[in-house]
Amino acid sequence: MFNKLKMISIPVLSVVLGFIAGAIIMLVSGYDPAAGYSAMVTGIVGDSFNLGESVRQIIPYILAGLAVAFAFRTGLFNIGVEGQLIVGWLASVWVGITFDLPAIIHLPLAVLAGGLAGALWAFIPGILKAKFRVHEVIVSIMLNYTALHVTNYIINNVLTDKMDKTGVIKDTASLRSPFFESITDGSRMHWGIFVAIICVFIMYFILEKTTTGFELKAVGFNQHASEYSGMSVNKNIVLSMVISGSFAGLAGAMEGLGTFGYAAIKTGFTGIGFDGIAVALLGGNTAIGVVFAAILFGGLKAGALNMPYEAGIPSEIVDIVIALIIFFVASSYFIRYIIGRITKKGVK
């Protein structure tokens, strides 16, 4: 019990230290931290519209965080979540534009297309790792750039005629809902929140309640011992990357079918996939931890948009706060040392 509390205290303390350091930076820069954080909170939950936009921002962060966390729990570092997200986004939009189907078929098909595209993109570093022991970090990060430029080419030369974005998906493939728009004053909140929650339970169930999950974790912990006990190391490496990529592809589908409704030429990365690394790190690579970390990061990103208008503080301050939180999480050894010293003093 004490060890669990100790594990929880590290990310909590990291968040607190990040906000304190952010306040100090605001003071040094001549801004009012109280006004800045007040504007941020207003931007997150100030009214129904802001709350809806915050939830909308949280959705892809949950799925991107799950993608990174799942791979990490099985001994792999999937840094290609951004690329898998991008191809998932395009695939889901393509299905949403191309087919004329009833909503009960069209929407699930478009969502599944996004997950499948992300899984196939993650299969590449997975099979190279399994067969040739090529490090997944190198391959997956290179595939991020491949995904960016390939999807841009497809949008520009296949799906459209020299345009900067595709057409809008059909209503039968949209995750947007008049119900959510009515209760959130026209925000872009959509049904994807339930997809994200289902995926949280799927990750937990696979890793904690199935034999497959036990094998995936065992291979990640010790490949030689797993192989000696009869487990297929290569199969589990590929399977881990494929499942991780499917979560990432679903994150892209949420953006394509929910937030935007189209796929556009990207001059750079969305950043969601890379932020997913931070979400997984802060969440301790656990399913429930990812949810809380995604709420924090998604809320910060949404609330940052209100800071320049209400408090005159640049929204980039939030990026500094997020970076500091990640720094403190990465410095967990130092935080554990401080907690240990405090605990020992308390015992005395």
Solvent accessible surface area in square Angstrom, and as a share of the most:
residue,aa,sasa,rsa
1,M,175,0.78
2,F,117,0.49
3,N,108,0.55
4,K,134,0.57
5,L,98,0.49
6,K,58,0.25
7,M,131,0.59
8,I,104,0.53
9,S,38,0.24
10,I,11,0.06
11,P,34,0.22
12,V,85,0.49
13,L,55,0.27
14,S,0,0.00
15,V,27,0.15
16,V,71,0.41
17,L,52,0.26
18,G,0,0.00
19,F,53,0.22
20,I,90,0.46
21,A,21,0.16
22,G,0,0.00
23,A,22,0.17
24,I,96,0.49
25,I,55,0.28
26,M,0,0.00
27,L,115,0.57
28,V,125,0.72
29,S,61,0.39
30,G,67,0.64
31,Y,70,0.26
32,D,79,0.41
33,P,19,0.12
34,A,73,0.57
35,A,41,0.31
36,G,0,0.00
37,Y,44,0.17
38,S,61,0.39
39,A,0,0.00
40,M,6,0.03
41,V,84,0.48
42,T,50,0.29
43,G,6,0.06
44,I,37,0.19
45,V,82,0.47
46,G,44,0.42
47,D,79,0.41
48,S,48,0.31
49,F,82,0.34
50,N,30,0.16
51,L,87,0.43
52,G,0,0.00
53,E,22,0.10
54,S,3,0.02
55,V,29,0.17
56,R,20,0.07
57,Q,29,0.13
58,I,16,0.08
59,I,0,0.00
60,P,0,0.00
61,Y,5,0.02
62,I,5,0.02
63,L,0,0.00
64,A,0,0.00
65,G,0,0.00
66,L,0,0.00
67,A,0,0.00
68,V,5,0.03
69,A,0,0.00
70,F,0,0.00
71,A,0,0.00
72,F,113,0.47
73,R,65,0.24
74,T,6,0.04
75,G,47,0.45
76,L,7,0.04
77,F,68,0.28
78,N,0,0.00
79,I,28,0.14
80,G,1,0.01
81,V,1,0.00
82,E,0,0.00
83,G,0,0.00
84,Q,2,0.01
85,L,0,0.00
86,I,1,0.01
87,V,16,0.09
88,G,0,0.00
89,W,16,0.06
90,L,15,0.08
91,A,24,0.19
92,S,0,0.00
93,V,0,0.00
94,W,107,0.38
95,V,8,0.04
96,G,0,0.00
97,I,49,0.25
98,T,66,0.39
99,F,74,0.31
100,D,117,0.61
101,L,56,0.28
102,P,78,0.49
103,A,55,0.43
104,I,146,0.74
105,I,90,0.46
106,H,0,0.00
107,L,41,0.21
108,P,61,0.38
109,L,71,0.35
110,A,0,0.00
111,V,17,0.10
112,L,119,0.59
113,A,20,0.15
114,G,0,0.00
115,G,7,0.06
116,L,110,0.55
117,A,19,0.15
118,G,0,0.00
119,A,9,0.07
120,L,107,0.53
121,W,45,0.16
122,A,0,0.00
123,F,82,0.34
124,I,62,0.32
125,P,0,0.00
126,G,0,0.00
127,I,50,0.25
128,L,54,0.27
129,K,31,0.13
130,A,3,0.02
131,K,124,0.52
132,F,146,0.61
133,R,127,0.46
134,V,56,0.32
135,H,95,0.42
136,E,5,0.02
137,V,34,0.20
138,I,97,0.49
139,V,17,0.09
140,S,1,0.01
141,I,64,0.32
142,M,124,0.55
143,L,24,0.12
144,N,0,0.00
145,Y,120,0.46
146,T,58,0.34
147,A,0,0.00
148,L,13,0.06
149,H,116,0.52
150,V,62,0.36
151,T,6,0.03
152,N,23,0.12
153,Y,133,0.51
154,I,53,0.27
155,I,3,0.01
156,N,46,0.23
157,N,58,0.30
158,V,99,0.57
159,L,52,0.26
160,T,22,0.13
161,D,121,0.63
162,K,142,0.60
163,M,106,0.47
164,D,98,0.51
165,K,77,0.33
166,T,4,0.02
167,G,41,0.40
168,V,109,0.63
169,I,11,0.06
170,K,69,0.29
171,D,131,0.68
172,T,44,0.26
173,A,0,0.00
174,S,27,0.17
175,L,4,0.02
176,R,80,0.29
177,S,6,0.04
178,P,112,0.70
179,F,114,0.47
180,F,10,0.04
181,E,61,0.27
182,S,82,0.53
183,I,90,0.46
184,T,9,0.05
185,D,106,0.55
186,G,44,0.43
187,S,0,0.00
188,R,77,0.28
189,M,27,0.12
190,H,0,0.00
191,W,100,0.35
192,G,0,0.00
193,I,27,0.14
194,F,101,0.42
195,V,32,0.18
196,A,0,0.00
197,I,75,0.38
198,I,101,0.51
199,C,5,0.03
200,V,15,0.09
201,F,136,0.57
202,I,73,0.37
203,M,1,0.00
204,Y,102,0.39
205,F,117,0.49
206,I,33,0.17
207,L,3,0.02
208,E,75,0.34
209,K,125,0.53
210,T,40,0.23
211,T,101,0.59
212,T,59,0.34
213,G,0,0.00
214,F,124,0.52
215,E,41,0.18
216,L,1,0.01
217,K,54,0.23
218,A,23,0.18
219,V,3,0.02
220,G,28,0.27
221,F,181,0.75
222,N,67,0.34
223,Q,58,0.26
224,H,152,0.68
225,A,54,0.42
226,S,4,0.03
227,E,110,0.50
228,Y,205,0.78
229,S,77,0.50
230,G,68,0.65
231,M,35,0.15
232,S,52,0.33
233,V,10,0.06
234,N,55,0.28
235,K,118,0.50
236,N,2,0.01
237,I,4,0.02
238,V,22,0.13
239,L,56,0.28
240,S,1,0.01
241,M,0,0.00
242,V,40,0.23
243,I,27,0.13
244,S,0,0.00
245,G,0,0.00
246,S,26,0.17
247,F,7,0.03
248,A,0,0.00
249,G,0,0.00
250,L,24,0.12
251,A,0,0.00
252,G,0,0.00
253,A,0,0.00
254,M,0,0.00
255,E,7,0.03
256,G,0,0.00
257,L,0,0.00
258,G,0,0.00
259,T,2,0.01
260,F,75,0.31
261,G,8,0.08
262,Y,52,0.20
263,A,1,0.01
264,A,29,0.22
265,I,55,0.28
266,K,29,0.12
267,T,147,0.86
268,G,33,0.32
269,F,55,0.23
270,T,48,0.28
271,G,24,0.23
272,I,13,0.07
273,G,1,0.01
274,F,66,0.28
275,D,33,0.17
276,G,0,0.00
277,I,42,0.21
278,A,7,0.05
279,V,0,0.00
280,A,1,0.01
281,L,73,0.36
282,L,13,0.06
283,G,10,0.09
284,G,45,0.44
285,N,22,0.11
286,T,53,0.31
287,A,9,0.07
288,I,107,0.54
289,G,14,0.13
290,V,0,0.00
291,V,29,0.16
292,F,131,0.55
293,A,4,0.03
294,A,0,0.00
295,I,83,0.42
296,L,42,0.21
297,F,0,0.00
298,G,0,0.00
299,G,5,0.05
300,L,3,0.02
301,K,57,0.24
302,A,11,0.08
303,G,0,0.00
304,A,7,0.05
305,L,119,0.59
306,N,32,0.16
307,M,0,0.00
308,P,55,0.35
309,Y,186,0.71
310,E,97,0.44
311,A,30,0.24
312,G,49,0.47
313,I,2,0.01
314,P,53,0.33
315,S,33,0.21
316,E,106,0.47
317,I,12,0.06
318,V,1,0.01
319,D,69,0.35
320,I,66,0.34
321,V,0,0.00
322,I,11,0.06
323,A,56,0.43
324,L,39,0.19
325,I,0,0.00
326,I,57,0.29
327,F,121,0.50
328,F,40,0.17
329,V,14,0.08
330,A,72,0.56
331,S,29,0.18
332,S,23,0.15
333,Y,174,0.66
334,F,121,0.51
335,I,1,0.01
336,R,113,0.41
337,Y,122,0.46
338,I,57,0.29
339,I,28,0.14
340,G,18,0.18
341,R,123,0.45
342,I,111,0.56
343,T,49,0.29
344,K,130,0.55
345,K,141,0.60
346,G,66,0.63
347,V,127,0.73
348,K,204,0.87
